[in-house]
Protein backbone atom coordinates (compact mmCIF):
# COMPACT_ATOMS: atom_id res chain seq x y z
CA UNK A 1 0.00 0.00 0.00
CA UNK A 2 1.42 3.38 -1.05
CA UNK A 3 1.42 6.07 1.60
CA UNK A 4 2.41 9.00 -0.63
CA UNK A 5 1.94 10.29 -4.16
CA UNK A 6 4.41 12.65 -5.82
CA UNK A 7 2.92 14.67 -8.67
CA UNK A 8 5.55 16.04 -11.04
CA UNK A 9 4.83 19.10 -13.12
CA UNK A 10 5.53 19.25 -16.82
CA UNK A 11 7.40 16.05 -17.58
CA UNK A 12 7.02 14.17 -20.86
CA UNK A 13 4.79 16.93 -22.23
CA UNK A 14 5.28 17.95 -25.84
CA UNK A 15 8.65 16.22 -26.00
CA UNK A 16 10.08 18.34 -23.18
CA UNK A 17 11.52 17.24 -19.83
CA UNK A 18 11.58 13.59 -20.88
CA UNK A 19 12.09 11.06 -18.11
CA UNK A 20 11.66 7.32 -18.57
CA UNK A 21 9.38 5.92 -15.87
CA UNK A 22 11.82 3.09 -15.02
CA UNK A 23 14.54 5.68 -14.42
CA UNK A 24 12.17 7.84 -12.35
CA UNK A 25 11.22 4.84 -10.19
CA UNK A 26 14.89 4.03 -9.64
CA UNK A 27 15.70 7.63 -8.69
CA UNK A 28 12.86 7.81 -6.14
CA UNK A 29 13.73 4.37 -4.77
CA UNK A 30 17.32 5.59 -4.26
CA UNK A 31 15.91 7.89 -1.56
CA UNK A 32 15.04 4.84 0.51
CA UNK A 33 11.33 4.78 -0.27
CA UNK A 34 9.56 1.45 -0.64
CA UNK A 35 7.12 0.02 -3.19
CA UNK A 36 7.88 2.75 -5.74
CA UNK A 37 5.60 2.68 -8.78
CA UNK A 38 4.49 5.10 -11.47
CA UNK A 39 1.21 5.67 -13.21
CA UNK A 40 1.15 6.83 -16.84
CA UNK A 41 3.94 8.93 -18.33
CA UNK A 42 2.95 12.30 -16.88
CA UNK A 43 4.79 12.08 -13.58
CA UNK A 44 2.73 10.29 -10.96
CA UNK A 45 4.90 8.40 -8.47
CA UNK A 46 3.46 6.28 -5.67
CA UNK A 47 5.60 5.06 -2.80
CA UNK A 48 5.73 4.23 0.88
CA UNK A 49 7.91 5.98 3.41
CA UNK A 50 8.92 3.38 5.93
CA UNK A 51 10.04 4.53 9.36
CA UNK A 52 13.51 3.07 8.83
CA UNK A 53 14.18 5.06 5.67
CA UNK A 54 12.67 8.46 6.40
CA UNK A 55 11.70 8.78 10.03
CA UNK A 56 8.92 11.35 10.39
CA UNK A 57 9.62 13.25 7.17
CA UNK A 58 7.03 15.87 6.29
CA UNK A 59 5.56 16.08 2.82
CA UNK A 60 7.60 19.27 2.29
CA UNK A 61 10.80 17.38 3.11
CA UNK A 62 9.80 14.57 0.78
CA UNK A 63 9.00 17.10 -1.98
CA UNK A 64 12.47 18.58 -1.60
CA UNK A 65 14.13 15.16 -1.66
CA UNK A 66 12.24 14.08 -4.80
CA UNK A 67 12.89 17.43 -6.54
CA UNK A 68 16.60 17.20 -5.66
CA UNK A 69 17.01 13.63 -6.89
CA UNK A 70 15.31 14.56 -10.18
CA UNK A 71 17.70 17.48 -10.55
CA UNK A 72 20.72 15.33 -9.79
CA UNK A 73 19.61 12.32 -11.84
CA UNK A 74 18.13 14.05 -14.89
CA UNK A 75 19.40 17.64 -14.81
CA UNK A 76 15.84 18.99 -14.64
CA UNK A 77 14.22 21.50 -12.34
CA UNK A 78 10.71 20.10 -11.90
CA UNK A 79 7.90 21.22 -9.64
CA UNK A 80 6.87 18.45 -7.23
CA UNK A 81 3.76 18.23 -5.06
CA UNK A 82 3.62 15.39 -2.51
CA UNK A 83 0.40 14.24 -0.88
CA UNK A 84 -0.22 11.56 1.66
CA UNK A 85 -2.76 8.92 0.72
CA UNK A 86 -5.18 10.49 3.20
CA UNK A 87 -4.68 14.00 1.78
CA UNK A 88 -5.45 12.64 -1.70
CA UNK A 89 -8.59 10.92 -0.35
CA UNK A 90 -9.68 14.22 1.22
CA UNK A 91 -9.24 16.07 -2.10
CA UNK A 92 -11.41 13.46 -3.79
CA UNK A 93 -14.08 13.58 -1.09
CA UNK A 94 -14.40 17.38 -1.45
CA UNK A 95 -15.11 17.30 -5.21
CA UNK A 96 -17.60 20.13 -5.77
CA UNK A 97 -18.65 18.63 -9.13
CA UNK A 98 -19.73 15.08 -8.21
CA UNK A 99 -22.55 15.05 -10.76
CA UNK A 100 -20.27 15.54 -13.80
CA UNK A 101 -20.46 12.20 -15.62
CA UNK A 102 -17.33 12.75 -17.74
CA UNK A 103 -14.13 12.63 -15.65
CA UNK A 104 -12.26 14.48 -18.42
CA UNK A 105 -14.33 17.59 -17.63
CA UNK A 106 -13.07 17.95 -14.05
CA UNK A 107 -9.46 18.69 -13.19
CA UNK A 108 -7.72 19.25 -9.89
CA UNK A 109 -4.79 21.62 -9.64
CA UNK A 110 -2.74 20.47 -6.67
CA UNK A 111 -1.03 23.51 -5.14
CA UNK A 112 1.98 24.04 -2.87
CA UNK A 113 0.04 26.63 -0.87
CA UNK A 114 -3.51 27.94 -0.78
CA UNK A 115 -4.19 30.33 -3.68
CA UNK A 116 -4.28 34.02 -2.88
CA UNK A 117 -7.31 36.24 -3.53
CA UNK A 118 -5.76 37.89 -6.60
CA UNK A 119 -5.34 34.53 -8.38
CA UNK A 120 -8.86 33.47 -7.43
CA UNK A 121 -10.24 36.77 -8.73
CA UNK A 122 -8.42 36.35 -12.06
CA UNK A 123 -9.72 32.79 -12.41
CA UNK A 124 -13.28 33.92 -11.60
CA UNK A 125 -13.00 36.69 -14.20
CA UNK A 126 -11.76 34.14 -16.74
CA UNK A 127 -14.87 32.04 -16.15
CA UNK A 128 -17.30 34.94 -16.65
CA UNK A 129 -19.45 34.39 -19.72
CA UNK A 130 -18.39 30.74 -20.04
CA UNK A 131 -19.72 27.47 -18.69
CA UNK A 132 -16.41 26.90 -16.87
CA UNK A 133 -16.08 27.21 -13.13
CA UNK A 134 -13.38 27.04 -10.47
CA UNK A 135 -13.73 26.12 -6.82
CA UNK A 136 -10.85 26.46 -4.36
CA UNK A 137 -10.67 24.24 -1.30
CA UNK A 138 -7.46 24.38 0.69
CA UNK A 139 -4.50 23.57 -1.55
CA UNK A 140 -6.71 22.29 -4.38
CA UNK A 141 -8.36 24.11 -7.26
CA UNK A 142 -11.18 22.18 -8.89
CA UNK A 143 -11.75 23.14 -12.52
CA UNK A 144 -14.99 22.23 -14.25
CA UNK A 145 -14.88 22.61 -18.02
CA UNK A 146 -18.09 21.13 -19.47
CA UNK A 147 -17.02 21.95 -23.03
CA UNK A 148 -13.53 20.44 -22.60
CA UNK A 149 -10.37 21.74 -20.97
CA UNK A 150 -8.25 22.14 -24.11
CA UNK A 151 -10.55 24.76 -25.61
CA UNK A 152 -11.56 26.42 -22.35
CA UNK A 153 -10.63 29.92 -21.33
CA UNK A 154 -9.12 28.40 -18.17
CA UNK A 155 -6.53 26.62 -20.31
CA UNK A 156 -5.45 30.01 -21.68
CA UNK A 157 -5.80 31.93 -18.40
CA UNK A 158 -3.37 34.69 -17.48
CA UNK A 159 -3.58 33.41 -13.89
CA UNK A 160 -1.76 30.17 -14.77
CA UNK A 161 1.78 31.51 -14.22
CA UNK A 162 0.84 32.58 -10.69
CA UNK A 163 -0.38 29.09 -9.81
CA UNK A 164 2.36 27.00 -8.22
CA UNK A 165 1.05 23.50 -8.74
CA UNK A 166 0.25 20.72 -11.15
CA UNK A 167 -3.05 19.55 -12.63
CA UNK A 168 -4.56 16.10 -13.07
CA UNK A 169 -7.87 15.16 -14.62
CA UNK A 170 -10.45 13.48 -12.42
CA UNK A 171 -9.88 10.01 -13.89
CA UNK A 172 -6.17 10.16 -13.03
CA UNK A 173 -6.83 11.63 -9.59
CA UNK A 174 -9.23 8.86 -8.59
CA UNK A 175 -7.03 6.16 -10.14
CA UNK A 176 -4.09 7.34 -8.01
CA UNK A 177 -6.13 6.78 -4.86
CA UNK A 178 -7.14 3.32 -6.08
CA UNK A 179 -3.46 2.53 -6.68
CA UNK A 180 -2.57 3.71 -3.16
CA UNK A 181 -4.93 1.10 -1.76
Secondary structure, 3 states (H helix, E strand, C coil): CCCEEEEECCCCECCECCCCHHHHHHHHHCCCCEEEEEECCCCEEEEECCHHHHCCCCHHHHHHHHHHHHHHHHCCCCCEEEEEHHHHHHHHHCCCCCCCCCHHHEEEEEECCCCCHHHHHHHHHHHCCCCCEEEEECCEEEEECCCCCCCCCHHHCCCHHHCCEEEEEHHHHHHHHHHHC
